Amino acid sequence: MDTLSEYIWLILVLGVLAVVLLAALVVPRLRRRARPLPPDRSSSDDLLPPPPEADGRTTDAGTAVLDEPPAGPAAVTEPELAPEPEVAPAPELERPEGAASRLVRLRQRLAGSQNVFGRGLLALLSRDRLDDDAWEDLEDTLITADVGVAATTELVERLRNRLRIEGAEGTDLRTVLREELLTLVDPTLDRTLATQGADGKPAVTLVVGVNGTGKTTTVGKLARVLVAEEKSVVLGAADTFRAAAAEQLGTWGERVGVPVVRGPEGSDPASVAFEAVRSGVEQDADVVIVDTAGRLQNKAGLMDELGKVKRVIEKQVPVSEVLLVLDATTGQNGLAQARVFSEVVNVTGVVLTKLDGSAKGGIVVAVQRELGVPVKLVGLGEGADDLAPFDAGAFVDALLEA
Ligand SMILES: Nc1nc2c(ncn2[C@@H]2O[C@H](COP(=O)(O)OP(=O)(O)OP(=O)(O)O)[C@@H](O)[C@H]2O)c(=O)[nH]1
């Protein structure tokens, strides 16, 4: 029995020793595992600057995104190359028509559109006898062509005097009429566009007028004229009232590689104009052309806005040219517009558009007399290059070619 109890004691002692040994091995490991978690970064770390970008990638919240830790030799394998982004082919730029061929083409169109006017004049003057009725008919023809009453009276007076003094016999009526019409249109006016800025800054052209006269189209066409003359141009879409106007201008610019500065729809036109000019100065452009929204001359608020656009531009660069765009088909109404616009922004030149759709070329004379500023450009169609510098001699010849 004693031997048995000795065995039992021995087994118990060995068992206790085994348990103690096991405990000595396992507990430190468990302790190591049970270390407290690092503090929540979302609380205290938010106040710290974001850690340096370990691999250059940063989340939207500004925190660095770490890559997986390198895992042996596999980590140094070449990264898979991202496919090359597809580069859209640059749009092919158009080459605007040069001045010479444009003039020949548009002169014919002008003659075509004004043939009612010209033919009427020549038919009257080729009558056998120029009696009072004939002179009255001549006056009617000139007034219908929008020459204006004062200019018509003047022209008829001068013609009658010349024929009386020089004698109707042997006088080339066509030549006399040409001379008198030319005097009326005034070839001595300076019709050059100011495209040379002062002090190395761009020349700025502001384009104004009532709705739908063709301002945006004219700005686009004018940009092409200047590009054809190898000038660098920046366009400003300060017509923020009509979203389509900025789109339209964007397309005009794209076609000839001219940058267009735009603002959000409804934004302050003066700030868009300012930005356009700033960009023009920065890019060392030759000319900045600023398109404005159409406005009726009797809306005082809108006219004030136009004055502001000009003043804001002039904080950087003086405006060298204010072009008033008039629709030739609106006749005498255009004169009322001209008067008010001129008071607000000091118009320096007129662009007469849609002369291709009007037999009222006489408006050239009327508007020049009304404003005391020359018609500098004429629009003769909806085509991209259907804008021509106005030339008094060519204009009168076109009338009489009919
Ligand atoms: N036939 C003809 N159409 C022209 C001429 N100039 C402009 N147009 C047309 O006139 C329409 C109005 O032109 P826009 O340039 O949009 O006129 P806008 O003055 O900018 O218009 P708003 O911004 O609404 O004031 C367009 O259909 C042009 O194609 C021209 O010389 N001849």
The ligand as an SDF file (V2000), in Angstrom:
LIG
                    3D

 32 34  0  0  0  0  0  0  0  0999 V2000
  -27.4390   87.4170  -94.1750 N   0  0  0  0  0  0  0  0  0  0  0  0
  -26.6690   87.7740  -93.1490 C   0  0  0  0  0  0  0  0  0  0  0  0
  -26.9120   87.2760  -91.9330 N   0  0  0  0  0  0  0  0  0  0  0  0
  -26.1110   87.6700  -90.9100 C   0  0  0  0  0  0  0  0  0  0  0  0
  -25.0420   88.5690  -91.0870 C   0  0  0  0  0  0  0  0  0  0  0  0
  -24.4550   88.7660  -89.8880 N   0  0  0  0  0  0  0  0  0  0  0  0
  -25.1280   88.0050  -88.9900 C   0  0  0  0  0  0  0  0  0  0  0  0
  -26.1250   87.3330  -89.5970 N   0  0  0  0  0  0  0  0  0  0  0  0
  -27.0870   86.4170  -88.9980 C   0  0  0  0  0  0  0  0  0  0  0  0
  -27.8420   87.0950  -88.0080 O   0  0  0  0  0  0  0  0  0  0  0  0
  -28.2640   86.1950  -87.0060 C   0  0  0  0  0  0  0  0  0  0  0  0
  -27.9960   86.7720  -85.6410 C   0  0  0  0  0  0  0  0  0  0  0  0
  -26.6000   86.8200  -85.4610 O   0  0  0  0  0  0  0  0  0  0  0  0
  -25.9060   86.8060  -84.0220 P   0  0  0  0  0  0  0  0  0  0  0  0
  -24.4620   86.9990  -84.2810 O   0  0  0  0  0  0  0  0  0  0  0  0
  -26.3160   85.6630  -83.2190 O   0  0  0  0  0  0  0  0  0  0  0  0
  -26.5410   88.1060  -83.3980 O   0  0  0  0  0  0  0  0  0  0  0  0
  -26.2480   88.7970  -81.9900 P   0  0  0  0  0  0  0  0  0  0  0  0
  -26.3040   90.2540  -82.2330 O   0  0  0  0  0  0  0  0  0  0  0  0
  -25.0080   88.2850  -81.3980 O   0  0  0  0  0  0  0  0  0  0  0  0
  -27.5050   88.3050  -81.1570 O   0  0  0  0  0  0  0  0  0  0  0  0
  -27.8160   88.5560  -79.5860 P   0  0  0  0  0  0  0  0  0  0  0  0
  -26.6480   88.0270  -78.8310 O   0  0  0  0  0  0  0  0  0  0  0  0
  -29.0870   87.8260  -79.3530 O   0  0  0  0  0  0  0  0  0  0  0  0
  -27.9930   90.0080  -79.4230 O   0  0  0  0  0  0  0  0  0  0  0  0
  -27.5470   84.8900  -87.2890 C   0  0  0  0  0  0  0  0  0  0  0  0
  -28.4240   84.0130  -87.9400 O   0  0  0  0  0  0  0  0  0  0  0  0
  -26.4200   85.2960  -88.2320 C   0  0  0  0  0  0  0  0  0  0  0  0
  -26.0320   84.2700  -89.0930 O   0  0  0  0  0  0  0  0  0  0  0  0
  -24.8200   89.0990  -92.4160 C   0  0  0  0  0  0  0  0  0  0  0  0
  -23.9410   89.9150  -92.6830 O   0  0  0  0  0  0  0  0  0  0  0  0
  -25.6620   88.6550  -93.4040 N   0  0  0  0  0  0  0  0  0  0  0  0
  1  2  1  0
  2  3  2  0
  2 32  1  0
  3  4  1  0
  4  5  2  0
  4  8  1  0
  5  6  1  0
  5 30  1  0
  6  7  2  0
  7  8  1  0
  8  9  1  0
  9 10  1  0
  9 28  1  0
 10 11  1  0
 11 12  1  0
 11 26  1  0
 12 13  1  0
 13 14  1  0
 14 15  2  0
 14 16  1  0
 14 17  1  0
 17 18  1  0
 18 19  2  0
 18 20  1  0
 18 21  1  0
 21 22  1  0
 22 23  2  0
 22 24  1  0
 22 25  1  0
 26 27  1  0
 26 28  1  0
 28 29  1  0
 30 31  2  0
 30 32  1  0
M  END
$$$$
